[in-house]
Amino acid sequence: MKEYKLISWNVNGIRAMLNKKIFQEKDFSKWMKAESPDVLCLQETKAQPEQLSEEILNLEGYHSFWNSAETKGYSGVVIFTKEKPIEVSTQLGKDHLDSEGRHIIAEYSKFVIINSYFPNGKKDDERLRYKMEYYEVFLNFINKLREKGKSIIFCGDVNTAHKPIDLTHPKANETISGFLPIEREWLDKVIEQGYIDSFRYFYPDVPEKYTWWSVRSIGAREKNVGWRLDYFFVSKDLVKNLSQAYILNDVYGSDHCPVGLRINI
C-alpha cells in the first residue's frame, strides 16, 4: 500500500500564476519541489500547450496531460502525475460539454482520478442550464465507472458551495449561482449516490474554511470573506483509505487556493 499525495488548484490562468510568487517567496517550480505531490490537478489554465514553456510542459519528474478549450484563453485543465496512468481521456461523451477543455480522466491500476473545472452559472440562465447539464452528465459518467468496479477520486473547482458553513454570507447569496438550491441539491445527490466530500469527512463542523475569495471585494482574502468551491470527492469504497484532507490557504497566485488529499491505496 502506498500513500498518494494529491493536490487540486484552480490557478485562474497558468501563465499569470507562473509569473507570481505563490508561497513564501517561492515560485511554482520551487513550490512543486517542496510539496512533491504524486498528482497535481490544475483547473482554469487558460492556455494552449504551444503557449507554454518546455519547463512547464515537461516538468521534471512528472508526466503531464493537458486539455485545452477550443476557445483560446478560456477554461482548460492539466494533470501532472509522477506515475504514468494506464489510460487518459478528455471525453465525457457529449461534444458541447467536451469542447470547453473542462476535464481529464486518468485511470490507474486501482483507481480513476477525474480533474474537472465545472462550469460557472452566473453569466445568465443559458450558462446555468449548461452547468446543470454538465453536473448530470458528469455524475452519470462516474456512476458508470463505479458500475464497472472502478474506485473514483474526483476533484476540482465545482463552482458551488454546498452548505451554509461553506461561505461567509449564505443568506445574501441564496439567489446567486454558486449557492442556488438546485446547485446544492446536486451536491446532495452526489453524496447520496456514494461519494464523500473528503474535507467534511474529517472536519464536518469547522467553519470559515474557504478556497476562493472574490478579487472584486477589496480585502476579501485578508478578511477571509470567501467560499469553499474546491473539493476532493472519493467513492465510498475509498473512505477507509483516507488519511488527510486539507486546504492550503497560505498559497497565493490565484483567487483560489489549492486543496489537498492524502490517501493510502
C-alpha positions as CSV (number, residue, x, y, z in Angstrom):
1,M,0.0,0.0,0.0
2,K,1.2,3.5,-0.9
3,E,0.2,6.9,0.4
4,Y,-0.7,9.2,-2.5
5,K,-0.5,12.9,-2.0
6,L,-2.9,14.7,-4.3
7,I,-3.4,18.5,-4.8
8,S,-6.0,20.3,-6.8
9,W,-5.9,24.0,-7.7
10,N,-7.8,26.5,-9.8
11,V,-4.9,28.7,-11.0
12,N,-7.1,31.2,-12.9
13,G,-4.5,31.4,-15.7
14,I,-1.4,29.3,-15.5
15,R,0.8,31.8,-17.4
16,A,-0.1,34.6,-14.9
17,M,0.4,32.2,-12.0
18,L,3.8,31.2,-13.2
19,N,4.9,34.8,-13.0
20,K,3.9,35.2,-9.3
21,K,5.5,34.3,-6.0
22,I,3.0,31.9,-4.6
23,F,4.3,30.9,-1.2
24,Q,6.9,32.4,1.0
25,E,8.8,33.9,-2.0
26,K,8.7,30.6,-3.8
27,D,7.8,30.4,-7.5
28,F,5.8,27.5,-8.9
29,S,8.7,25.1,-9.6
30,K,10.2,25.6,-6.1
31,W,6.8,25.1,-4.6
32,M,6.3,21.9,-6.6
33,K,9.6,20.5,-5.4
34,A,8.7,21.4,-1.8
35,E,5.2,19.9,-2.0
36,S,6.1,17.0,-4.3
37,P,2.6,15.8,-4.9
38,D,2.1,12.4,-6.6
39,V,-0.7,14.0,-8.6
40,L,-1.4,17.8,-9.2
41,C,-4.6,18.7,-10.9
42,L,-4.9,22.3,-12.1
43,Q,-8.0,24.0,-13.5
44,E,-8.7,27.1,-15.5
45,T,-5.3,27.1,-17.1
46,K,-6.4,29.4,-19.9
47,A,-3.6,28.3,-22.2
48,Q,-2.9,26.1,-25.2
49,P,0.3,23.9,-24.8
50,E,2.0,25.8,-27.6
51,Q,1.8,29.0,-25.5
52,L,3.8,27.4,-22.6
53,S,7.5,26.8,-22.0
54,E,9.2,23.5,-22.2
55,E,9.9,23.7,-18.5
56,I,6.2,23.6,-17.6
57,L,5.2,21.2,-20.4
58,N,7.9,18.7,-19.3
59,L,8.0,19.4,-15.5
60,E,10.9,17.4,-14.1
61,G,9.7,14.2,-12.5
62,Y,6.2,14.3,-14.0
63,H,4.1,13.2,-16.9
64,S,1.6,15.9,-17.9
65,F,-1.7,15.6,-19.7
66,W,-3.5,18.8,-21.0
67,N,-7.0,19.5,-22.1
68,S,-7.5,23.0,-23.6
69,A,-10.7,24.7,-24.6
70,E,-11.4,25.3,-28.3
71,T,-11.6,29.0,-27.4
72,K,-8.2,30.3,-26.6
73,G,-7.6,31.9,-23.2
74,Y,-10.6,30.1,-21.7
75,S,-11.1,27.2,-19.2
76,G,-8.6,24.3,-19.6
77,V,-7.2,21.7,-17.2
78,V,-4.0,19.7,-16.7
79,I,-2.8,16.7,-14.7
80,F,0.8,16.4,-13.6
81,T,1.5,12.9,-12.3
82,K,4.6,11.0,-11.2
83,E,3.1,7.7,-12.1
84,K,2.0,7.3,-15.7
85,P,-1.7,6.4,-15.9
86,I,-2.8,3.3,-17.8
87,E,-5.2,5.4,-19.8
88,V,-6.1,9.1,-20.2
89,S,-9.2,10.6,-21.7
90,T,-10.7,14.1,-22.2
91,Q,-14.2,13.0,-23.1
92,L,-17.4,12.7,-21.1
93,G,-19.2,11.8,-24.4
94,K,-21.1,15.0,-25.1
95,D,-19.5,17.2,-27.7
96,H,-20.8,20.5,-26.4
97,L,-19.5,19.6,-22.9
98,D,-16.2,18.2,-24.1
99,S,-15.3,21.2,-26.3
100,E,-14.5,23.6,-23.4
101,G,-11.5,21.7,-22.0
102,R,-13.1,21.1,-18.6
103,H,-12.0,17.6,-17.6
104,I,-9.3,14.9,-17.8
105,I,-9.9,11.3,-16.7
106,A,-6.8,9.4,-15.7
107,E,-7.0,5.7,-14.9
108,Y,-4.5,4.0,-12.7
109,S,-4.4,0.3,-11.7
110,K,-6.5,0.7,-8.6
111,F,-8.4,4.0,-9.0
112,V,-9.5,6.7,-11.5
113,I,-8.9,10.4,-11.0
114,I,-11.1,12.9,-12.7
115,N,-9.9,16.5,-12.7
116,S,-12.7,18.9,-13.6
117,Y,-13.4,22.6,-13.9
118,F,-17.1,22.7,-13.5
119,P,-19.0,25.5,-15.3
120,N,-19.9,28.8,-13.7
121,G,-23.6,29.6,-13.9
122,K,-23.5,33.3,-13.0
123,K,-23.5,34.8,-16.5
124,D,-27.1,34.0,-17.5
125,D,-29.8,31.4,-17.5
126,E,-28.3,29.7,-20.5
127,R,-25.0,29.1,-18.7
128,L,-26.8,27.9,-15.6
129,R,-28.6,25.3,-17.7
130,Y,-25.3,24.3,-19.2
131,K,-23.8,24.0,-15.8
132,M,-26.7,21.8,-14.6
133,E,-26.5,19.6,-17.7
134,Y,-22.7,19.2,-17.1
135,Y,-23.4,18.2,-13.5
136,E,-25.8,15.5,-14.5
137,V,-23.7,14.1,-17.3
138,F,-20.6,14.1,-15.0
139,L,-22.5,12.2,-12.3
140,N,-23.8,9.6,-14.8
141,F,-20.3,9.2,-16.2
142,I,-18.7,8.5,-12.8
143,N,-21.6,6.2,-11.8
144,K,-20.9,4.1,-14.9
145,L,-17.3,3.8,-13.9
146,R,-18.4,2.6,-10.5
147,E,-20.7,0.0,-12.1
148,K,-17.5,-1.3,-13.8
149,G,-15.9,-1.7,-10.4
150,K,-13.7,1.4,-10.5
151,S,-12.7,3.4,-7.4
152,I,-13.2,7.1,-8.0
153,I,-11.5,10.2,-6.9
154,F,-12.7,13.5,-8.5
155,C,-11.5,16.9,-7.8
156,G,-11.6,20.5,-9.0
157,D,-13.5,23.7,-8.8
158,V,-17.1,22.6,-8.5
159,N,-18.3,26.2,-8.6
160,T,-20.8,25.6,-5.8
161,A,-20.6,26.0,-2.1
162,H,-22.5,23.1,-0.6
163,K,-23.8,24.2,2.9
164,P,-24.2,27.5,4.7
165,I,-20.9,26.6,6.6
166,D,-19.1,26.8,3.2
167,L,-19.4,30.5,2.6
168,T,-19.3,33.7,4.6
169,H,-22.7,35.1,3.7
170,P,-25.1,32.3,2.9
171,K,-28.3,34.2,3.3
172,A,-27.2,37.0,1.0
173,N,-26.2,34.5,-1.8
174,E,-29.2,32.2,-1.8
175,T,-30.3,33.6,-5.2
176,I,-26.8,33.7,-6.7
177,S,-25.4,30.9,-8.9
178,G,-22.9,29.1,-6.8
179,F,-25.3,28.7,-3.9
180,L,-28.6,28.2,-5.6
181,P,-30.8,25.4,-4.2
182,I,-30.7,23.4,-7.5
183,E,-26.9,23.5,-7.5
184,R,-26.6,22.5,-3.8
185,E,-29.2,19.7,-4.4
186,W,-26.8,18.2,-7.0
187,L,-24.1,18.0,-4.3
188,D,-26.6,16.3,-2.1
189,K,-27.2,13.8,-4.8
190,V,-23.5,13.2,-5.3
191,I,-23.2,12.3,-1.6
192,E,-26.4,10.2,-1.6
193,Q,-25.1,8.2,-4.6
194,G,-22.0,7.2,-2.7
195,Y,-19.3,9.9,-2.9
196,I,-17.7,11.5,0.1
197,D,-16.6,15.2,0.5
198,S,-13.2,14.4,1.9
199,F,-12.7,17.7,3.7
200,R,-16.0,17.5,5.5
201,Y,-15.4,13.8,6.3
202,F,-12.5,15.0,8.5
203,Y,-13.9,18.4,9.5
204,P,-17.7,18.2,9.5
205,D,-18.4,21.3,11.6
206,V,-15.3,23.5,11.2
207,P,-16.4,26.9,9.8
208,E,-14.6,29.6,7.8
209,K,-12.6,27.2,5.7
210,Y,-12.7,28.6,2.2
211,T,-10.9,28.1,-1.1
212,W,-12.0,31.2,-3.1
213,W,-12.1,34.9,-2.4
214,S,-13.5,37.4,-4.8
215,V,-11.0,39.9,-6.2
216,R,-13.9,42.3,-6.7
217,S,-14.3,42.6,-3.0
218,I,-11.4,44.6,-1.5
219,G,-9.6,42.8,1.2
220,A,-11.8,39.7,0.9
221,R,-8.9,37.2,1.3
222,E,-7.3,39.1,4.1
223,K,-10.7,39.2,6.0
224,N,-11.4,35.6,5.0
225,V,-14.7,36.5,3.3
226,G,-14.9,33.5,1.0
227,W,-16.4,30.4,-0.4
228,R,-15.4,26.7,-0.4
229,L,-15.7,25.8,-4.1
230,D,-12.9,23.3,-4.5
231,Y,-13.2,19.7,-3.5
232,F,-11.8,16.2,-3.4
233,F,-14.6,13.6,-3.5
234,V,-13.9,9.9,-3.2
235,S,-16.2,6.9,-3.8
236,K,-17.3,5.2,-0.6
237,D,-15.0,2.2,-1.0
238,L,-12.0,4.5,-0.6
239,V,-13.1,6.1,2.7
240,K,-11.2,3.7,4.8
241,N,-8.0,4.7,2.8
242,L,-8.2,8.4,3.6
243,S,-5.6,9.8,5.9
244,Q,-5.8,13.6,5.5
245,A,-7.7,16.3,3.7
246,Y,-6.7,19.9,3.9
247,I,-6.8,23.4,2.5
248,L,-3.6,25.3,1.5
249,N,-4.9,28.8,2.1
250,D,-1.4,30.3,2.5
251,V,-0.6,29.6,-1.1
252,Y,-1.3,32.6,-3.4
253,G,-1.1,33.2,-7.1
254,S,-4.8,32.9,-7.8
255,D,-8.2,33.9,-6.4
256,H,-8.4,30.2,-5.4
257,C,-6.1,28.3,-3.1
258,P,-5.1,24.6,-3.5
259,V,-6.8,21.8,-1.7
260,G,-5.0,18.5,-0.8
261,L,-5.7,14.9,-0.1
262,R,-3.6,12.0,1.3
263,I,-4.9,8.5,0.6
264,N,-3.4,5.1,1.1
265,I,-4.0,2.8,-1.9
